[in-house]
Each structure stands twice: as C-alpha cells, then as structure tokens.
C-alpha cells in the first residue's frame, strides 16, 4: 500500500542555494549562547538577556567524523537539527526531553547534528519558536548542512508551513517522527494497517497545494461542451486527495475492526478456559521483550531501539506452583504519544485493558523513571485500563542508581526490582505475579478416577489445588476452579456418585 504522506510531501522540499557553499561557516557565527541551559537549574531563572535566547543542548550531536565526502554521499542519511520549546519544569527536564527526541531521530535513521532549545511561556502561534529565532535557526541549518529540522512538539499546519518557509528545509514534528518509526517497524498485516490509519489521520489536515497546478475547478460537463446549466465548480486536486484519503481511512477502519474481532474471539476463548492473563506494558525500550523472554523463554526480538515491538506477542507461562497464565508483550508507550496512534492501536491495546494484571515495566537506569510511569499511566487512562491491577517492575537494576531504586520502592505501592539481563529478581517477580493473579471463585471436592489423568492435569493447570490425596478409587482433589471447569467436575463429586 502506498504511503500517501510520501506522495503528498515528496515534491514540497527543496534545499536553498545557500546550502551549496557553507564549508567555512562555524557554529559560533550564529551568535547563539553556547553556555549551560540556565543559571539556576532548580528554579529555571535566567539572566534577562538570556531569557528568550536559543541555547544549545550539549552532547547530542551524532555526526559521523571519519567518513570521506564520497563515502558520505553513498551512505547519506537525513541530517537533522533538533529544536524544542521549554515551557515548564526544570532545565534537566528540558534536556531529558531533547535527549529522547534525539534517540527517536536516530531510531528513524537520522544523523543528529545539533540540538537547540528556547525558554518560552508557550510555543509561538506562528512559527513555534518565533520569527526572530527562526532566522537564527536558519543560520544553524546553513552552518551544519542540515536538510531537516525536527521540532519537539506537535506543530499545527500553519506553524509547519511558516517554519519551513523560514528555514527553507524540510520540517517535521515529534508526532510525524514517531509515526515514521512505527511505519518502519510494523511487520504484521494488522500493525501495518494501524500505522497507515494513524498516518492518514495525521496527514489529512496537513495536505496543501500550490496555485493553478492544484486547480481542477472546471466541473460538470463544461470540458465536453455541455452548455448552459452544466458548469459546476468541480473539485480541486487537494479536495480529491482528501476524499481519497477519507475513503482509504474508512476501508482501514473496517479491516482493523475485523482483525480486532478475531483477537477478541481468542481472548474470550482463554477466559472461558479460566486462564488468567497478564499484560506487559511500559515505556518504550524499558526492557519489556527481554522480560518476556526471561519469564517464558519466548525468544522474541530484543533490540536496543525505540518501538522495536509493535505487534503483540502472547505466550504461555506458569506460576511457581504450576498454575498456567498467558502473558502478552505490547507496544511501548512514550511521552506525548500521538493520539492518532492510541486510536489506531486501540484493538491491540485492548489486550492490556482486558488483562487480569498489568506488569508496568519502567527503566530503572533512566534519569527520570517517574516521568516514564506518569506517561504510561496517562495512556492507560485513555484506553480505560486504570481498573486493572498494576504491578510496577523496575527493570535494568544492574545499571540503576541505588538511590533511584530506593525512591521507587518508597513511592510505589506494589513494586519489584529486577534485571532481565542478569536474572536478578525474576524469582521474586514470579511469586508476586502468582499472588496478584485472581483466584478461581468455585471450591470443589472431587474424586477423579485414575483414567481421568488429563482432567487432573487441567485442574492443576487452570485452578488452585488446596489438597490432593490418592485413594483406591482415584485421586481426591480439593481445589478452587472456574465456573466452567467446576461444571465439568460436578459429576465426580462424592454426593453425585
């Protein structure tokens, strides 16, 4: 399926002639302040002259150093400059957000040349960073030879157009970047359909055209000489594109609903069998897939990249006492996850909403794990999953600051510290999962003949055996089981014999 975003924007970007000869320009020529982000990182107070200046975020350049010009042209990636608006929080929060944007850009295959941030009360309504700062950003683009600017926020269509006119290179926002990463990583038919729908929802209000080349105003049968009463306004090309996109979106929604129905059927089958379900949710790159592999030996893809997992993986696992349950690895969340993705992936995220327990995985080695927890819980609220019991799993304990781990232990109610890499804490996690899973609601006391060994195994697998003894006529079991399984066992109750 052709990505309409590519078709709609492929002809819109052209580098200015000024980019051809910039080898002697230095970053210092821009006049930007290369000092720290602020004078007081705790309060965010700045000198009067620095209050609204663009300030460079140190240490986020990933430019290749040892590649010749010929080799570089063969390997050419998008060369990007990052720009953000710091409206609240501390300087450390602002730098953390920009570092995450840099990681997203690298995951998408870009090369980060520079990162700039500006302190403002709110983003400029016209160009996101203001017209004066946009001119300064243009100078940085020329100096670095960048061909793309990525903004740390979602731009309105007007802001996108105005900023592109000012910097004269391609401009994308955080939402478009995340959508591009999802498009690269989607593998299944359902995942590709969900990503395509999200891209169309994002792109629809951002379609734009230029002059007469987009005009198709001769409507009706005027071209064929239809005469009086046959002339109509017709559709512009942009209107035609919008109509086609809406038609494609409707088709994708139908396909996703059909695939969601199949997924719901599978969940209903597991519920009828009394098998509890556990969903692994959490921030992207927190180690969810590694944890799934450690708990089940699933062998799913583990990659040090953002959004490496898009398609949910369901595996069977057992508690230490042998009780079976299903565990699902889901797509990772991120701060300001585009609402288009939440809507498009709703059928997939229902695995989390309909689970009996959520293992909320957080990266213990991250500088602000509390921000990760808050971002994920915001998305859980959007999909109506706040009612599901949550067990916080702090991963990467082997690389975490002990002070951060202690802080999380104090602030979170149900928390387990683990390392999926080394296996530390995994046994404790398995016990915590066993205690958190819902108990079967029906207690039975039955004597099963030795020929019904398969039924005994099902009681062990799907129920909670309280007592077991071997008698002459068979195996006596006192257990808690689901209503469906209790119905099958009713014929073996002593009173029924």
C-alpha positions, -999 to +999 in steps of 0.1 A: +000+000+000+015+034-010+021+058+019+001+089+010+023+110+033+053+103+010+033+111-021+019+143-007+052+157+005+078+143-019+078+175-041+074+201-014+110+203-002+140+219-019+172+229-004+181+266-008+212+275-030+228+288+002+235+252+013+259+246-015+288+266-001+289+266+037+322+248+045+338+279+061+309+287+083+313+279+120+286+273+146+299+303+166+289+326+137+253+321+146+257+342+177+239+315+198+247+312+235+268+280+240+267+282+278+245+260+300+208+259+298+202+283+327+218+299+357+197+281+382+187+246+371+164+242+401+142+273+396+149+279+359+157+316+365+177+332+337+195+364+331+174+390+314+194+389+282+193+351+280+157+346+289+144+340+254+176+330+236+181+298+218+205+277+238+224+247+225+219+213+243+254+199+247+263+164+238+235+154+214+255+155+181+259+121+164+276+134+133+299+109+116+335+120+119+357+096+098+338+094+066+351+109+034+328+130+012+324+103-014+316+077+011+292+100+029+272+107-002+268+069-007+257+065+029+237+097+032+211+098+059+189+127+068+210+153+086+188+169+113+188+198+137+165+194+167+147+224+182+125+225+213+105+250+234+109+247+271+077+259+287+077+242+322+098+221+345+135+223+352+164+226+328+171+189+334+136+180+323+140+200+291+173+183+283+158+149+290+130+156+265+155+167+239+177+136+245+146+114+240+139+133+207+175+127+196+170+089+203+138+089+183+156+107+154+184+081+155+159+053+156+143+067+125+177+066+107+187+103+110+220+118+120+217+145+147+239+175+140+228+199+167+201+205+193+187+238+203+161+248+230+144+280+238+127+291+270+092+305+264+059+307+282+042+289+253+052+280+217+048+308+192+015+305+174+031+314+141+064+296+138+067+276+171+099+294+181+092+330+169+102+347+137+135+360+150+146+327+164+135+310+132+160+332+113+187+321+138+177+285+133+181+290+095+217+301+102+224+269+121+209+249+093+233+265+068+263+261+091+257+224+098+245+215+063+213+200+077+184+190+054+157+185+081+145+203+113+127+182+139+106+200+165+099+186+199+062+190+199+032+187+175+030+216+151-002+230+137-004+230+099+002+268+099+033+265+121+047+238+099+043+259+067+056+291+083+087+274+098+095+257+066+094+290+048+117+305+073+144+277+075+140+266+038+144+229+046+120+201+055+104+205+089+087+176+108+074+174+143+076+148+171+043+132+160+054+127+124+088+113+136+071+087+158+047+077+130+077+072+107+093+049+132+061+029+136+059+026+098+094+012+097+089-014+124+054-026+116+056-062+103+021-078+106-009-070+085-027-056+115+003-035+125+007-020+090-030-012+088-029+005+122+001+026+113-013+036+079-045+047+095-026+068+121-005+084+093-036+093+073-053+108+103-022+130+109-017+139+073-053+148+063-054+183+078-019+190+066-024+185+029-015+216+009-013+227-027+003+255-048-015+278-072-031+267-105-012+234-106-036+221-079-068+236-095-095+214-111-123+239-110-138+231-144-166+208-132-197+193-147-196+187-185-180+220-193-150+204-209-172+185-233-193+215-243-222+206-221-236+242-223-258+262-200-266+246-167-238+220-169-210+241-155-200+235-118-172+243-095-158+207-095-131+196-071-097+210-066-069+184-066-065+188-028-102+181-023-098+150-044-068+138-024-088+144+008-117+124-005-095+095-014-077+096+019-111+095+038-121+066+016-089+047+025-093+055+062-128+041+062-115+009+045-087+005+070-110+010+100-132-018+087-102-041+083-089-033+117-123-039+132-124-074+116-089-082+129-099-069+163-129-093+163-106-123+158-084-111+186-114-107+209-125-142+200-091-156+211-094-136+244-129-149+250-117-185+245-089-180+270-114-165+295-138-194+291-109-218+299-103-199+331-067-190+321-058-156+337-040-131+315-010-108+322-001-078+300+034-063+299+031-026+294+056+003+298+078+029+283+095+021+250+129+005+254+123-003+291+131-040+285+096-055+281+105-080+255+136-090+275+114-096+305+090-117+284+119-138+272+132-142+308+098-153+321+088-176+293+118-183+270+097-168+242+127-158+221+111-126+208+131-098+192+152-078+217+167-046+203+182-015+219+159+007+199+127+026+205+095+009+194+112-024+184+080-042+193+047-032+176+029-065+172+017-080+205+032-114+214+011-138+235+030-166+253+021-192+280+037-191+314+034-209+347+035-197+383+059-215+407+030-237+418+023-247+382-007-225+375-009-215+339-015-180+326-009-161+294+015-131+292+014-105+264+041-082+253+026-050+240+037-019+221+058+006+241+045+040+251+063+073+251+058+108+264+032+126+243+023+095+223+003+108+193-034+104+199-037+091+163-016+060+174-036+054+205-068+054+185-054+033+156-038+007+180-069+006+203-077-030+192-042-041+201-042-021+234-073-039+244-050-068+254-039-045+282-074-033+291-089-068+293-060-084+312-061-095+349-028-080+358-005-053+342+032-056+346+042-020+343+079-021+333+100+010+339+136+016+331+154+019+365+185+033+348+166+062+333+173+096+348+135+102+355+117+069+358+088+088+375+081+107+342+080+073+324+055+060+349+033+091+345+034+089+307+024+053+306-004+058+331-018+086+310-021+062+281-036+035+303-063+060+313-070+068+276-077+031+269-098+026+301-073+003+318-069+021+351-092-005+368-067-034+361-044-043+390-008-029+384+025-044+395+054-020+389+085-038+376+117-017+378+140-032+352+177-028+345+186-029+382+221-038+373+226-004+357+204+017+380+214+042+407+206+026+441+192+059+453+167+059+425+156+023+433+151+032+469+130+062+459+108+040+437+104+014+465+091+041+488+068+058+463+052+029+446+028+005+464+035-028+445+070-028+431+096-055+422+132-047+413+146-069+385+172-072+359+161-091+328+197-091+316+212-109+347+181-126+361+182-107+393+147-105+410+130-128+385+121-154+411+106-127+433+086-114+403+072-148+396+060-151+432+045-116+430+026-125+398+012-156+414-001-137+444-016-109+422-035-132+398-072-135+406-082-166+425-108-191+410-142-185+425-156-220+430-143-246+455-147-282+446-141-315+464-140-344+439-126-379+434-113-384+398-107-419+386-071-426+376-082-429+340-091-392+341-055-381+344-060-353+318-087-337+339-065-338+370-038-320+349-063-293+339-073-287+375-036-282+383-031-260+353-061-238+355-071-239+391-056-237+426-052-271+442-056-269+480-054-306+488-046-337+469-045-374+480-045-407+462-073-432+472-081-466+460-108-454+436-089-424+423-074-390+431-092-368+455-088-330+448-099-301+469-094-271+446-106-237+435-116-236+398-135-215+374-173-220+370-168-237+336-144-262+350-165-268+381-194-278+359-172-305+343-161-318+377-196-318+392-202-354+381-172-366+402-183-350+435-189-376+463-225-367+466-230-373+428-216-409+430 
